[in-house]
Amino acid sequence: MLEISNIYKTFNKGTVNEKKALNGLNLKLNDGDFCTVIGGNGAGKSTMLNAIAGVWPVDSGAIMIDGKDVSGLPEYKRAPYLGRVFQDPMTGTVADMEIIENLAIAARRGQRRGLAWGVKKEEKEKYYEMLKEFDLGLENRMTSKVGLLSGGQRQAITLLMATIKKPKLLLLDEHTAALDPKTAAKVLELSDKIISEHNLTALMVTHNMRDAIVHGNRLIMLNEGRVILDISGEEKKNLTVEHLLEKFEKVSGSKLENDRMLLAD
């Protein structure tokens, strides 16, 4: 479903601020893989997601989604293949529009616009059932403005909007980092449920090592712009934070110096 081949990306090339963000990155995801991504500050996690989404062009290498080479496509032309949830709950929704209107916009992505009534009765019923599964009481607040919701509720709406069209690839960019622990756990539970029910292929960047171990069927660690650990199957199921740190030190030859990751244990 996703194949990244030998991707390089350097920012501010030729200046004192030159930063090699991706350094020969290779990654292949099979259909239905739920892969968590961890790494220290500046390891290339979010840069990788931005490269996949086409936020800016890479210097060299290729990106394939479901067998199609999207390397040269701009961001808006990659959008039909992707769903994305960002760290900031304020991103991904329209604050001064109702919940139901936000969902309708997401459901119509990529379709031609017409002059028909905005949201049909059967659509309302469908969205009601979807929201009811979240168990956040949102099904009874469909006419509420999204800007009035809590961070967790808003992130849940964004997650539903990102997956309502069943994208080829779902990108979760530290989507629980701005939430309190209880709300973060709920959003992760919803993420697991949606990914499993729709058999989505997903990449989830997280700074929380325990979340990276518990969720998904595969875990990769980035360091200096490339994959240095790729763990799946029984090895991932039996993995602990301590073992993961040991593996990192062994492969990279240095200790992981990232307070956010270590404190999130």
SULRAVEN-V689725 format. One record per residue. RES is the residue in three letters. SS is DSSP state (~ for helix, > for strand, _ for the rest). PHI is phi in degrees with one decimal (* if undefined). PSI is psi in radians with two decimals (none if undefined). Layout:
# SULRAVEN-V689725
RES/SS/PHI/PSI ; RES/SS/PHI/PSI
This chain:
# SULRAVEN-V689725
MET/_/*/-0.60 ; LEU/>/-135.5/2.31 ; GLU/>/-137.3/2.01 ; ILE/>/-105.9/2.14 ; SER/>/-120.9/1.94 ; ASN/>/51.9/0.94 ; ILE/>/-84.5/2.32 ; TYR/>/-124.0/2.44 ; LYS/>/-149.4/2.12 ; THR/>/-121.5/2.27 ; PHE/>/-95.3/2.59 ; ASN/_/52.9/0.76 ; LYS/_/-58.2/2.36 ; GLY/_/81.6/0.13 ; THR/_/-116.9/3.03 ; VAL/_/-67.4/-0.31 ; ASN/_/-97.2/0.29 ; GLU/_/-57.5/2.31 ; LYS/>/-138.0/2.05 ; LYS/>/-84.7/1.81 ; ALA/>/-86.5/-0.71 ; LEU/>/-124.3/2.29 ; ASN/>/-131.0/1.33 ; GLY/>/72.9/0.76 ; LEU/>/-72.8/2.27 ; ASN/>/-128.4/2.35 ; LEU/>/-159.9/2.40 ; LYS/>/-130.8/2.20 ; LEU/>/-113.7/2.30 ; ASN/_/-82.5/2.82 ; ASP/_/-57.8/2.19 ; GLY/_/91.1/-0.05 ; ASP/_/-66.7/2.37 ; PHE/>/-116.6/1.77 ; CYS/>/-108.6/2.15 ; THR/>/-91.1/2.58 ; VAL/>/-127.0/2.16 ; ILE/>/-128.6/2.93 ; GLY/>/162.5/2.82 ; GLY/_/-71.7/3.12 ; ASN/_/-60.1/2.31 ; GLY/_/77.0/0.23 ; ALA/_/-74.1/-0.36 ; GLY/_/110.9/0.22 ; LYS/~/-62.9/-1.06 ; SER/~/-68.4/-0.55 ; THR/~/-60.9/-0.69 ; MET/~/-62.8/-0.79 ; LEU/~/-63.7/-0.71 ; ASN/~/-65.1/-0.60 ; ALA/~/-65.7/-0.74 ; ILE/~/-64.0/-0.74 ; ALA/~/-75.7/-0.26 ; GLY/_/81.6/0.46 ; VAL/_/-59.3/-0.61 ; TRP/_/-150.9/2.78 ; PRO/_/-74.1/2.57 ; VAL/_/-83.1/2.82 ; ASP/_/-73.2/-0.69 ; SER/>/-162.7/2.89 ; GLY/>/106.1/3.12 ; ALA/>/-134.5/2.57 ; ILE/>/-127.3/2.12 ; MET/>/-115.4/2.32 ; ILE/>/-122.7/2.06 ; ASP/_/52.4/0.74 ; GLY/_/82.9/-0.05 ; LYS/>/-103.9/2.29 ; ASP/>/-77.4/1.94 ; VAL/_/-105.2/0.13 ; SER/_/-52.3/-0.68 ; GLY/_/-95.5/0.04 ; LEU/_/-84.5/2.45 ; PRO/_/-71.2/2.95 ; GLU/~/-55.6/-0.79 ; TYR/~/-67.2/-0.46 ; LYS/~/-82.2/-0.27 ; ARG/~/-89.1/-0.31 ; ALA/~/-52.7/-0.68 ; PRO/~/-61.7/-0.39 ; TYR/~/-87.8/-0.32 ; LEU/>/-121.0/2.63 ; GLY/>/-123.7/2.48 ; ARG/>/-143.0/2.39 ; VAL/>/-123.6/2.22 ; PHE/_/-95.6/3.01 ; GLN/_/-65.6/-0.71 ; ASP/_/-81.5/2.05 ; PRO/_/-60.8/-0.29 ; MET/_/-79.1/-0.22 ; THR/_/-93.3/2.47 ; GLY/_/100.6/-0.15 ; THR/_/-131.3/2.88 ; VAL/_/-103.4/1.93 ; ALA/_/-60.3/-0.65 ; ASP/_/-94.2/0.27 ; MET/_/-112.1/2.74 ; GLU/>/-70.2/2.81 ; ILE/~/-55.2/-0.85 ; ILE/~/-63.2/-0.61 ; GLU/~/-68.8/-0.70 ; ASN/~/-61.3/-0.77 ; LEU/~/-64.9/-0.68 ; ALA/~/-64.7/-0.68 ; ILE/~/-61.5/-0.79 ; ALA/~/-64.0/-0.69 ; ALA/~/-68.6/-0.41 ; ARG/_/-97.7/0.10 ; ARG/_/-59.3/2.25 ; GLY/_/87.3/-0.07 ; GLN/_/-97.7/2.76 ; ARG/_/-71.5/2.45 ; ARG/_/-87.1/2.48 ; GLY/_/-128.7/-2.89 ; LEU/_/-110.4/0.32 ; ALA/_/-73.2/2.89 ; TRP/_/-55.8/2.50 ; GLY/_/-54.2/-1.10 ; VAL/_/-126.9/2.05 ; LYS/_/-78.4/2.85 ; LYS/~/-59.1/-0.77 ; GLU/~/-66.3/-0.54 ; GLU/~/-65.9/-0.78 ; LYS/~/-57.7/-0.75 ; GLU/~/-64.1/-0.69 ; LYS/~/-64.5/-0.81 ; TYR/~/-65.8/-0.61 ; TYR/~/-59.1/-0.82 ; GLU/~/-66.8/-0.68 ; MET/~/-62.0/-0.81 ; LEU/~/-69.2/-0.56 ; LYS/~/-61.9/-0.61 ; GLU/~/-65.2/-0.41 ; PHE/~/-71.2/-0.39 ; ASP/_/58.6/0.68 ; LEU/_/-117.8/0.11 ; GLY/_/76.6/0.16 ; LEU/~/-73.8/-0.39 ; GLU/~/-64.0/-0.39 ; ASN/~/-97.9/0.15 ; ARG/_/-129.0/0.55 ; MET/_/-64.1/-0.38 ; THR/_/-96.5/0.10 ; SER/_/-75.9/2.55 ; LYS/>/-71.0/2.37 ; VAL/~/-61.1/-0.54 ; GLY/~/-63.9/-0.28 ; LEU/~/-89.8/-0.10 ; LEU/_/-82.1/2.81 ; SER/_/-73.5/2.93 ; GLY/~/-58.6/-0.75 ; GLY/~/-66.5/-0.74 ; GLN/~/-64.0/-0.71 ; ARG/~/-67.1/-0.67 ; GLN/~/-67.8/-0.60 ; ALA/~/-64.1/-0.73 ; ILE/~/-63.2/-0.76 ; THR/~/-61.5/-0.70 ; LEU/~/-63.0/-0.74 ; LEU/~/-66.7/-0.70 ; MET/~/-64.3/-0.66 ; ALA/~/-71.1/-0.39 ; THR/~/-114.5/-0.02 ; ILE/_/-63.8/-0.46 ; LYS/_/-99.5/0.18 ; LYS/_/49.7/1.27 ; PRO/_/-67.1/2.78 ; LYS/_/-63.2/-0.63 ; LEU/>/-143.2/2.27 ; LEU/>/-105.6/2.19 ; LEU/>/-108.8/2.07 ; LEU/>/-112.8/1.88 ; ASP/>/-102.0/1.52 ; GLU/_/48.5/0.83 ; HIS/_/-73.4/-0.05 ; THR/_/-116.6/0.05 ; ALA/_/-64.1/-0.52 ; ALA/_/-92.3/0.08 ; LEU/_/-104.2/2.72 ; ASP/_/-69.9/2.76 ; PRO/~/-53.1/-0.73 ; LYS/~/-66.8/-0.78 ; THR/~/-67.7/-0.69 ; ALA/~/-59.5/-0.74 ; ALA/~/-62.4/-0.68 ; LYS/~/-66.0/-0.77 ; VAL/~/-65.1/-0.66 ; LEU/~/-65.3/-0.67 ; GLU/~/-61.7/-0.75 ; LEU/~/-65.4/-0.67 ; SER/~/-61.2/-0.83 ; ASP/~/-56.4/-0.79 ; LYS/~/-64.1/-0.84 ; ILE/~/-65.5/-0.76 ; ILE/~/-63.0/-0.73 ; SER/~/-68.9/-0.83 ; GLU/~/-64.4/-0.64 ; HIS/_/-97.9/0.05 ; ASN/_/50.4/0.85 ; LEU/_/-82.0/2.67 ; THR/>/-93.1/2.23 ; ALA/>/-139.0/2.55 ; LEU/>/-119.4/2.12 ; MET/>/-120.0/1.91 ; VAL/>/-81.2/2.30 ; THR/_/-146.2/2.65 ; HIS/_/-97.8/-0.09 ; ASN/_/-94.4/1.91 ; MET/~/-62.7/-0.66 ; ARG/~/-66.2/-0.73 ; ASP/~/-61.9/-0.68 ; ALA/~/-63.0/-0.59 ; ILE/~/-78.1/-0.75 ; VAL/~/-71.9/-0.66 ; HIS/_/-98.8/2.61 ; GLY/_/81.6/2.99 ; ASN/_/-106.0/0.00 ; ARG/>/-153.1/2.57 ; LEU/>/-133.8/2.30 ; ILE/>/-123.2/2.60 ; MET/>/-118.7/2.29 ; LEU/>/-100.2/2.59 ; ASN/>/-152.2/2.20 ; GLU/_/52.6/0.72 ; GLY/_/80.4/0.29 ; ARG/>/-149.8/2.84 ; VAL/>/-78.8/2.17 ; ILE/>/-112.3/-0.28 ; LEU/>/-137.8/2.43 ; ASP/>/-141.7/1.85 ; ILE/>/-122.0/2.31 ; SER/>/-148.9/-3.12 ; GLY/~/60.9/-2.51 ; GLU/~/-62.6/-0.59 ; GLU/~/-61.2/-0.70 ; LYS/~/-71.0/-0.70 ; LYS/~/-60.4/-0.60 ; ASN/_/-94.5/0.08 ; LEU/_/-73.3/2.53 ; THR/_/-123.8/2.87 ; VAL/~/-59.3/-0.72 ; GLU/~/-61.8/-0.79 ; HIS/~/-64.8/-0.64 ; LEU/~/-65.1/-0.72 ; LEU/~/-64.4/-0.70 ; GLU/~/-62.4/-0.75 ; LYS/~/-63.0/-0.73 ; PHE/~/-60.6/-0.82 ; GLU/~/-63.2/-0.66 ; LYS/~/-67.9/-0.75 ; VAL/~/-76.8/-0.72 ; SER/~/-88.4/-0.38 ; GLY/_/79.0/0.23 ; SER/_/-148.7/2.87 ; LYS/_/-82.0/2.64 ; LEU/_/-78.2/2.00 ; GLU/_/-108.8/1.43 ; ASN/_/-146.5/1.79 ; ASP/~/-59.6/-0.68 ; ARG/~/-60.8/-0.74 ; MET/~/-70.7/-0.74 ; LEU/~/-70.2/-0.64 ; LEU/~/-76.4/-0.33 ; ALA/_/-83.6/0.06 ; ASP/_/-55.9/none
